[in-house]
Amino acid sequence: MSQRPSHVKFLVPELSLFIHEYPDVTVYRSGRLCHGKIQEYLTLRKKTSVTKNGSKRRTGRVSIVRAKTTGDNEAREIVKAIRGGRIDALVMESAHGDRAVTLQGAELPYRVLVESINEGAATLDRSGNVLYANARFAGILDLSVDKLVGTALVNHLPSWQRDKLLELIVQGHRRRAGIELILEAPTGSPKLVRFTLKPLKNTPRHTVCVVATELTELVEASEALKSNEESLRQLSARLLQLQDEERRHIARDLHDITGQKLAFQSMALSSLQTRQSPNLDAEAQQALSESLVLNKEISAEIRTLSYLLHPPLLDELGLSSAARWYAAGFTKRTGIPIDVDVPQEIKRFSPDAEVVIFRVLQESLTNVHRYANTSRARLCIRTTEDDIKVEIEDYGKGIQATKSKSPQDSVAPLGVGIQGMTERIRQLGGRLEITSGPKRGTLVTATIPLGGSQVEVPALPIANIAFTSAFPTDRALATHQRHQILIADDHEMIRRGVRNTLQTEPDLEICGEAINGQDAVDKVRALHPDLVILDINMPVLNGLVAVRQILRYSPNTKIVIFSVHDSDQTRQEVTAAGAHGFVSKGKDSNDLLRVVRDVLRMNNTQSASAAAIH
């Protein structure tokens, strides 16, 4: 590079700065300047030392040696040296004494910089021989600088990596190129090193610059971070699973224990009110009536809380019924109508998958009520052979763009919000997409693959019973015999309450009791009762499946569903199953007795849809 000595980029009054920070640099001072002409110049060279046997070896120390010049020929040699890049600094005369200056493009400051960086740096010729390497580059290869400089770089790599590096060197002479290689270390684990090559332009020889970056620690840190993230995800998944299990347990306890006790209390109080009312004074009758009203209110509140914690229809009947039931209840609670597009029949999935889909639906509709400010919403569920897709859409104000919050402000409570939905779906290998815009509403789409989520559940056809045998009058009325009643409920307290209500009736007789759905089917086949009072939530076989099986084996048997679950969707499912009547356990005993008598009077040619549903 041609450069006039007075055009300097780095002006260093004294080289002591370099000497202080880089003690390997030594300066030899000798000679003087005269007549304003350059009489000396400084250049870099490797220092050598004499060994015991008299040979010379390089010490690796960088020296700045001052040499005198004489005459114009030497001045021309200095200019050539500057152009060739061999001169790093000049000593120039000034009013304040000698000053050492480094030229623009001089090697000294750059070499000092390269020696201090944490990246490996080297230059190669066209054949891949190392012309220069800093200490870090040599250290990455577990070599000394002396053993590396002047040798072929590929010779210091494993044989199975050499072809890749040779190809990279060829590319590096034309354009920027890079590759990651695994280097075996003499001790410890292998190293992952990234080599980046770039051609050097405007140099006397065709050289290429190589930067080596050791990625081992970075990769190990990344793997550790991934491991920690996976551990956190597994912990989050476990916490969500435990949360759902706890909700299910609480909901079942409310139904099986608290709800059943309230139902028994309601039957006992109503029976007491009916039979002992003439013997009670006005104050006692009022207290009894208020107790019945309070019982019904508590039963309704317990039922609502139980449903919100874990919908019983989800376990008993599957996603389709549970989604329809929740949408109907949502409209009643909020006044926001929902356009429901859900197939009547959806194949059963694994319990975890059904719970996840329901929670996404539940959380999305909750957000619609809280934030959307919409007059209506839409719920759509679609299934294919590969996946199930759930869409919840509103037509409200949409999600407004807000400034980013701190991590502490942006973290939602576990199990709720977008984070909770995303994590639930991720556990099943699905994805959650949210599309929104100001005043355009919000669309939440959850897609879950069916692989491993779908389970086979025996599908019994919906009862569509057409009775061919004419039975114009009730059998008991014609023969003056008592109607045979079978009570099927897994709670002994409820069975006792029903038994106390019916056994005092002269035309009714309890012929047996069943403690689960399968037990009810078996006893119908054995006892041939006129009527079965059947709960929905029962072990072994749920009540609606038992209804279908009972009617298959004994089509003349009447069935009344007696359940704590009281909703329009439940009534529709009861009717679709073929039951002839429905009574909520929240009603009093007189309602149960009235429905039993209405169903017994029904003509067998009547369809289930014409049954008495109370």
Secondary structure, 3 states (H helix, E strand, C coil): CCCCCCCEEEEECCCHHHHHHCCCCEECCCCCCECCECCEEEEEEEEEEECCCCCEEEEEEEEEEEEECCHHHHHHHHHHHHHCCCCCEEEECCCCCCEEEEECCCHHHHHHHHHHCCCEEEEECCCCEEEEECHHHHHHCCCCHHHHCCCEHHHHCCHHHHHHHHHHHHHHCCCCEEEEEEECCCCCCCEEEEEEEEEECCCCCCEEEEEEEECHHHHHHHHHHHHHHHHHHHHHHHHHHHHHHHHHHHHHHHHHHHHHHHHHHHHHHHHHHHHHHHHCCHHHHHHHHHHHHHHHHHHHHHHHHHHHHCCHHHHHCCHHHHHHHHHHHHHHHHCCCEEEECCCCCCCECHHHHHHHHHHHHHHHHHHHHHHCCCCEEEEEEECCCEEEEEEEECCCCCCCCCCCCHHHHCCCCCCHHHHHHHHHHHCCCEEEEEEECCCEEEEEEEEECCCCECCCCCCCCCCCCCCCCCCCCHHHHHCCCEEEEEECCCHHHHHHHHHHHCCCCCEEEEEEECCHHHHHHHHHHHCCCEEEECCCCCCCCHHHHHHHHHHHCCCCEEEEEECCCCHHHHHHHHHHCCCEEEECCCCHHHHHHHHHHHHHCCCCCCHHHCEEC
